[in-house]
Amino acid sequence: MANNMSPKKNPMPTLDPIERGKCFDEVAIGYTEEVAIDEAMRCLGCKNMPCVSGCPVNIHIPEFISKIREGDFEGAYEVITRSSTLPAVCGRVCPQETQCESKCVRGIKGEPVGIGRLERFVADWHNAHSEVAPKTLAPNGHRVAIVGSGPSGLTCAGDLAKLGYEVTVFEALHTAGGVLVYGIPEFRLPKSIVEKEVRTLEAMGVKVMTNMIIGKTLTVDELFEEGFEAVFIGSGAGLPNFMGIPGESYKGVYSANEFLTRSNLMKAYRDDSSTPIMKGGKVAVVGGGNVAMDAARTALRLGAEKVYIVYRRSMAELPARREEVEHAIEEGIEFLLLNNPVEILGYNNPDDKRDPRNGFVTGMKCIKMELGEPDERGRRRPVEIAGSEFVLDVDAVIMSIGTSPNPLIKSTTAGLEVNSRGGIIVTENGATTKEGVYAGGDAVTGAATVISAMGAGKVAASAIHDFLQGK
């Protein structure tokens, strides 16, 4: 029986909204030991463990929470890492509210146990207090190549390393971490956290090679020629989508991917950075997902005087995490709901090509929307309201309407089939149409969550193990 029957979870302490809007420090501060134990006391320890069924990587949640109740924080970490390779990451960016916490019995008559907050606490406690090397099996003589060092690739690498495989991760960029380093801002996921998780994998024997573009530096077939017996493709979905409206080629129009990469990975927010990025002015972010929230909050921290979220549906349909939406509102970002862009406006003076204003954004024409009949996913379709056009005064526009898998690997790998959206076609265990090649994460599904990508990496690791052991 739980000792703490409070209907509400312990709140997560955060930095002051006004102050945090001026810096890139992490917004959420984290639980103390005392608060973590108190929150753990809310867990009922259900025998059928419904929360576990909501976790894509099947962490034994009641067991790790029970360890926290006992004050055995390192024991809790050991329980989590049996299933998860990236606990400090998941504790910060995993949408627990729609997964494990949505199954929590305490959520029926109150708020669920703060599972994500407790996972973050345990991982941070371990990173601050323990230097114990991770356990691995003796080498089994088999070699596996991992394409991409994002959440699916790192998870697959970690699970295979635990089984004794010689694993090499090939990353196209100069820093390992994939979307964790180029896509998620410092104020949500400090890069030191990602670096620590990567170092843990390296301590397990995983080799990480950066600046290696598979499909260009080496092909998948060449990886097999070099002695790798299986390949996992976790190259993500880095190809940005645009709306196809007039004016998207103006200066000051970014994809969210480009904007966040310039800031997160290339450190454009620093005064000594040579990476150009829009700072100041008025910014419109088109979209309503977590990436849109990240882009809007980054623009604010870069000095924008006003930031708008422009989304064609209502707040009820907004796909971003509630926590991220609440943080954005607290920081002063304005939500222009039931609105959709139809044209980006810019300054053009064809008589003077030296005019420095030429080609820059001056505004965005939008049209008001109303919700009509449900679409195939059950969401009410946005319908334009005739004659409702208006011009939003902005200096920059960030398009955050999704991404697609990069076609490079498909175009250089014979026998690898993709679907109409460019996602690699796989079976339930992650096997592709090319023998010995597996795939998972955004390269298969298109843009999705970190934890779903990790789940795909786990499934593929198990399948690769069976494949190489002749099962």
C-alpha positions in Angstrom: 0.0 0.0 0.0 1.3 3.5 -0.8 2.3 5.7 2.0 1.5 8.9 0.1 -2.1 9.0 -1.1 -2.0 12.6 -2.4 -4.0 12.9 -5.6 -1.4 15.2 -7.1 2.2 14.3 -8.1 5.0 16.4 -6.7 5.5 19.4 -9.0 8.6 19.7 -11.1 10.5 22.9 -10.0 11.5 25.1 -12.9 13.4 28.3 -13.5 11.5 31.6 -13.5 9.7 32.0 -16.9 11.1 35.6 -17.5 14.6 34.7 -16.6 14.8 31.4 -18.5 13.5 33.1 -21.6 16.8 35.0 -21.8 19.1 32.0 -21.5 19.5 28.4 -22.6 19.8 26.9 -19.1 17.7 23.8 -18.5 14.1 24.8 -17.6 13.2 21.9 -15.3 15.4 21.7 -12.2 14.7 18.1 -11.1 13.6 16.4 -7.9 15.6 16.3 -4.7 16.2 13.0 -3.0 13.5 13.8 -0.5 10.9 14.7 -3.1 11.8 11.7 -5.2 11.2 9.3 -2.3 7.9 11.1 -1.5 6.7 10.7 -5.1 7.8 7.1 -5.1 5.6 6.6 -2.1 2.6 7.3 -4.3 3.2 4.1 -6.3 0.8 1.3 -5.5 3.2 -1.4 -6.8 0.4 -3.0 -8.9 1.0 -6.7 -9.4 -0.1 -6.6 -13.0 2.1 -3.5 -13.7 -0.2 -1.7 -16.3 2.4 1.1 -16.6 5.0 -1.3 -18.1 2.6 -2.1 -21.0 2.7 1.6 -21.8 6.5 1.8 -22.0 7.9 1.1 -25.5 11.1 -0.3 -24.0 9.3 -2.2 -21.2 11.1 -0.7 -18.2 10.1 -2.6 -15.0 8.6 0.6 -13.5 7.2 -0.6 -10.1 10.6 -2.3 -9.4 12.7 0.8 -10.0 10.2 2.9 -8.0 10.4 0.4 -5.2 14.1 0.9 -5.1 13.7 4.7 -4.8 11.3 4.2 -1.8 14.1 2.2 -0.1 16.6 5.0 -0.9 18.5 2.6 -3.2 19.0 4.9 -6.1 21.8 3.0 -7.7 19.7 -0.1 -7.6 16.9 1.8 -9.3 19.3 2.8 -12.0 20.3 -0.8 -12.5 16.7 -1.8 -13.0 16.1 0.9 -15.6 19.2 0.2 -17.6 18.2 -3.5 -18.0 15.7 -2.1 -20.5 16.8 1.4 -21.4 20.1 2.7 -22.9 19.2 6.4 -22.4 17.5 6.9 -19.0 18.6 10.5 -18.5 17.4 11.4 -22.0 14.0 9.6 -21.6 13.4 11.1 -18.2 13.5 14.5 -19.9 11.9 14.2 -23.4 9.7 11.0 -23.3 6.0 11.8 -23.5 5.2 9.7 -20.4 1.8 11.3 -20.1 0.6 9.4 -23.1 2.5 6.2 -22.4 3.4 4.7 -19.0 1.7 7.4 -16.9 -1.5 7.0 -19.0 -1.8 3.5 -17.7 -1.1 4.3 -14.0 -3.9 3.4 -11.7 -3.3 6.5 -9.6 -4.3 8.5 -12.6 -7.9 7.2 -12.4 -8.9 9.5 -9.5 -6.1 11.9 -9.6 -2.7 12.5 -11.2 -0.5 9.5 -12.1 2.8 8.8 -10.4 5.5 11.1 -11.9 7.3 8.1 -13.6 9.3 10.3 -16.0 10.4 12.7 -13.3 11.6 9.7 -11.2 13.4 8.2 -14.1 15.2 11.5 -14.7 16.1 11.7 -10.9 17.5 8.2 -10.9 19.7 8.8 -14.0 20.9 12.2 -12.8 21.7 10.7 -9.3 23.7 7.9 -11.0 25.6 10.3 -13.2 26.5 12.5 -10.2 27.5 9.7 -7.8 28.6 6.6 -9.7 31.7 5.8 -11.8 31.0 2.0 -12.1 31.8 0.7 -15.5 28.8 -0.9 -17.3 28.7 -4.7 -17.5 29.3 -6.4 -20.9 29.7 -10.0 -22.0 32.9 -11.3 -23.5 33.3 -10.6 -27.3 31.3 -13.2 -29.3 33.2 -12.6 -32.6 30.4 -11.0 -34.6 30.5 -7.4 -36.0 27.5 -5.1 -36.5 27.3 -1.7 -38.1 24.8 0.9 -36.9 24.0 3.8 -39.2 23.0 6.9 -37.2 23.7 7.8 -33.6 20.2 9.0 -32.7 18.0 7.2 -30.1 17.2 4.1 -32.2 20.9 3.6 -33.2 22.3 4.1 -29.7 19.7 1.8 -28.2 20.4 -0.9 -30.8 24.1 -0.5 -30.2 23.8 -0.7 -26.5 21.7 -3.8 -26.5 24.0 -5.6 -28.9 27.1 -4.5 -26.9 25.6 -6.1 -23.8 25.5 -9.4 -25.8 29.1 -9.2 -26.7 28.9 -7.9 -30.3 31.6 -5.7 -31.7 29.5 -2.6 -32.6 30.5 0.4 -34.7 28.2 3.4 -35.0 28.5 5.6 -38.1 27.3 9.2 -37.6 27.1 11.7 -40.5 27.6 14.8 -38.3 30.6 15.8 -36.3 29.0 15.0 -33.0 27.2 11.8 -31.8 23.6 11.9 -30.7 21.5 12.5 -33.8 18.3 14.4 -33.2 19.2 14.5 -29.5 22.0 17.0 -30.2 20.8 18.8 -33.3 17.0 18.9 -32.7 16.3 19.2 -29.0 17.4 22.5 -27.4 19.8 22.8 -24.5 17.0 24.1 -22.2 15.1 20.9 -22.6 18.0 18.4 -23.0 21.5 19.6 -22.0 24.1 18.3 -24.4 26.3 17.2 -21.5 23.6 14.6 -20.8 23.7 13.2 -24.3 27.5 13.1 -24.2 27.5 11.2 -20.9 25.1 8.6 -22.4 27.4 8.2 -25.5 30.4 7.8 -23.2 28.7 5.1 -21.3 28.2 3.2 -24.5 31.8 3.7 -25.5 32.8 2.3 -22.1 30.8 -0.8 -23.1 33.0 -1.2 -26.2 30.8 0.6 -28.8 33.0 2.4 -31.3 31.5 5.7 -32.6 32.8 7.2 -35.9 31.6 10.7 -36.8 31.7 12.5 -40.2 30.7 9.2 -41.9 27.9 9.7 -44.3 26.6 6.2 -45.2 25.6 6.3 -48.8 28.4 8.7 -49.6 31.5 8.0 -47.5 30.6 4.3 -47.5 27.6 2.4 -48.8 25.7 -0.2 -47.0 27.2 -2.9 -49.3 30.7 -1.7 -48.6 30.0 -2.1 -44.9 29.4 -5.8 -45.5 32.6 -5.9 -47.6 34.5 -4.6 -44.7 33.4 -7.5 -42.5 30.2 -6.4 -40.8 27.7 -9.2 -40.7 24.6 -7.1 -40.1 23.6 -3.4 -40.5 21.0 -1.4 -38.6 19.8 1.8 -40.3 18.7 4.4 -37.8 19.4 7.4 -39.9 16.3 9.4 -38.8 14.1 11.7 -40.7 16.1 14.8 -41.5 14.5 16.0 -44.7 12.2 18.9 -43.9 8.8 19.4 -45.3 7.5 22.8 -46.6 4.0 23.9 -47.5 4.6 24.9 -51.1 3.2 28.4 -50.7 4.5 31.5 -52.4 7.5 33.2 -50.7 9.1 30.2 -49.0 12.4 31.0 -50.8 12.7 34.4 -49.1 15.6 35.1 -46.7 14.4 34.6 -43.2 12.4 31.5 -44.0 13.8 28.4 -42.2 12.8 24.8 -41.7 12.7 24.0 -38.0 15.4 21.4 -38.6 17.8 24.0 -40.0 17.0 26.6 -37.4 17.4 24.2 -34.5 20.6 22.7 -35.9 22.2 26.1 -36.3 21.4 26.9 -32.7 21.8 23.5 -31.0 24.6 21.8 -32.8 26.4 24.8 -34.4 26.0 27.0 -31.3 24.7 30.1 -33.2 23.4 31.5 -30.0 26.9 32.2 -28.8 28.4 35.6 -29.3 31.6 34.0 -30.7 29.8 31.8 -33.2 30.3 32.3 -36.9 27.0 30.5 -37.7 24.4 32.9 -39.1 20.9 32.8 -37.6 18.0 35.2 -37.3 18.1 37.1 -34.0 15.6 39.6 -32.8 12.5 40.9 -34.7 9.2 39.1 -34.9 9.1 35.4 -35.6 6.2 33.1 -36.7 6.6 29.4 -36.2 4.2 27.3 -38.4 3.1 24.0 -36.7 2.0 22.7 -33.4 4.2 19.8 -32.5 7.1 19.5 -30.0 9.6 20.7 -32.6 7.5 23.8 -33.2 7.6 24.5 -29.4 11.3 24.0 -29.4 11.8 26.4 -32.4 9.6 29.1 -30.9 11.2 29.0 -27.5 14.7 29.0 -29.1 13.7 32.1 -31.2 12.7 33.8 -28.0 16.0 33.1 -26.3 17.8 34.4 -29.4 16.3 37.8 -28.8 13.0 37.8 -30.7 10.8 40.7 -29.6 7.6 38.6 -30.4 7.1 35.0 -31.2 3.9 33.5 -32.6 2.8 29.8 -33.0 0.6 29.6 -36.0 -1.5 26.4 -36.1 -4.5 25.5 -38.2 -6.4 23.6 -35.6 -7.4 24.4 -32.0 -5.6 23.9 -28.7 -7.4 20.6 -28.2 -5.8 19.2 -31.3 -2.3 20.6 -30.7 0.0 17.6 -30.8 2.8 19.0 -28.6 3.3 17.9 -25.0 1.1 19.8 -22.6 4.2 20.6 -20.5 6.0 22.2 -23.4 2.9 24.2 -24.4 2.5 25.4 -20.8 6.2 26.4 -20.7 5.9 28.3 -24.0 2.8 30.2 -22.7 4.5 31.1 -19.5 7.4 32.5 -21.5 5.2 34.8 -23.4 4.8 33.0 -26.8 1.5 33.8 -28.4 -0.6 31.1 -30.0 -2.5 32.0 -33.1 -4.8 29.0 -33.4 -7.2 28.2 -36.2 -5.0 30.1 -38.6 -3.0 28.9 -41.6 -0.4 30.6 -43.8 -1.2 31.1 -47.5 1.7 33.3 -48.6 5.0 34.6 -47.2 5.6 38.2 -48.1 8.9 39.8 -48.8 10.6 43.0 -50.0 11.5 43.2 -53.7 13.0 46.2 -55.5 13.9 45.0 -59.0 15.2 48.4 -59.9 18.0 48.3 -57.3 19.6 44.9 -56.9 22.0 46.4 -54.3 19.1 47.1 -52.0 19.9 45.1 -48.8 16.2 44.6 -48.1 15.7 42.6 -51.3 14.4 39.1 -50.7 13.8 39.5 -46.9 10.6 38.5 -45.2 8.2 41.4 -44.4 5.1 39.5 -43.3 3.0 36.4 -43.6 -0.5 36.3 -45.1 -2.8 33.9 -43.2 -6.4 32.8 -43.4 -8.7 31.9 -40.5 -9.9 28.4 -40.2 -12.8 26.5 -38.6 -13.0 22.8 -37.8 -15.1 20.6 -40.0 -15.7 16.9 -40.2 -13.2 14.4 -38.8 -10.4 13.1 -41.0 -9.2 9.5 -41.3 -7.4 9.8 -37.9 -10.5 11.2 -36.2 -9.3 14.8 -36.0 -11.7 17.4 -37.3 -10.5 18.8 -40.6 -9.5 22.5 -40.7 -11.6 24.4 -43.3 -10.8 27.9 -44.6 -13.1 30.8 -43.8 -13.6 32.7 -47.1 -12.6 36.3 -46.9 -10.8 36.1 -43.6 -7.2 36.7 -44.8 -5.0 39.0 -42.8 -1.3 39.8 -42.8 0.9 39.0 -39.8 3.8 41.4 -39.3 6.9 39.2 -39.0 10.6 39.3 -40.0 11.2 35.5 -40.0 9.1 32.3 -40.5 10.1 28.9 -39.3 8.3 26.0 -40.9 7.7 23.1 -38.5 5.3 20.8 -40.4 7.2 17.5 -40.2 10.2 15.8 -41.8 10.8 12.8 -44.1 13.5 10.2 -44.2 16.6 11.2 -46.2 16.6 9.3 -49.6 20.4 8.9 -49.7 20.6 5.4 -48.2 17.8 4.1 -50.4 19.3 5.6 -53.5 22.7 3.9 -52.9 21.5 0.5 -51.6 20.1 -2.1 -54.1 17.3 -4.2 -52.7 16.2 -1.8 -50.0 12.5 -0.9 -50.5 10.7 2.1 -49.2 7.1 3.2 -49.0 5.4 6.2 -50.6 6.6 8.5 -47.8 10.2 7.4 -48.2 10.2 5.3 -45.0 12.2 2.0 -45.2 9.8 -1.0 -45.3 10.4 -3.4 -42.4 8.8 -6.5 -40.9 7.7 -6.6 -37.2 11.2 -7.3 -36.1 12.8 -4.5 -38.1 14.1 -6.7 -41.0 14.2 -4.8 -44.3 13.9 -6.3 -47.8 17.7 -6.7 -47.9 19.1 -9.6 -46.0 21.1 -8.7 -43.0 19.9 -5.1 -43.0 17.5 -3.9 -40.3 16.0 -0.5 -39.7 14.0 1.4 -37.1 13.0 4.8 -35.8 12.2 7.8 -37.9 13.9 6.3 -40.9 11.0 3.9 -41.0 8.1 5.8 -39.5 8.9 9.4 -40.3 9.2 11.9 -37.5 8.1 10.3 -34.2 9.1 10.2 -30.5 12.5 9.5 -29.0 11.1 6.6 -27.0 9.3 4.9 -30.0 12.7 5.1 -31.9 14.4 3.4 -28.9 11.7 0.7 -28.9 12.4 0.0 -32.5 16.1 -0.2 -31.8 15.5 -2.8 -29.1 13.4 -4.9 -31.4 16.0 -4.8 -34.1 18.8 -5.6 -31.8 17.0 -8.8 -30.7 16.3 -9.8 -34.3 19.9 -9.1 -35.3 21.1 -11.3 -32.4 18.8 -14.2 -33.6 19.9 -13.7 -37.2 23.6 -13.9 -36.3 23.2 -16.8 -34.0 21.3 -18.7 -36.7 18.0 -18.8 -34.9 
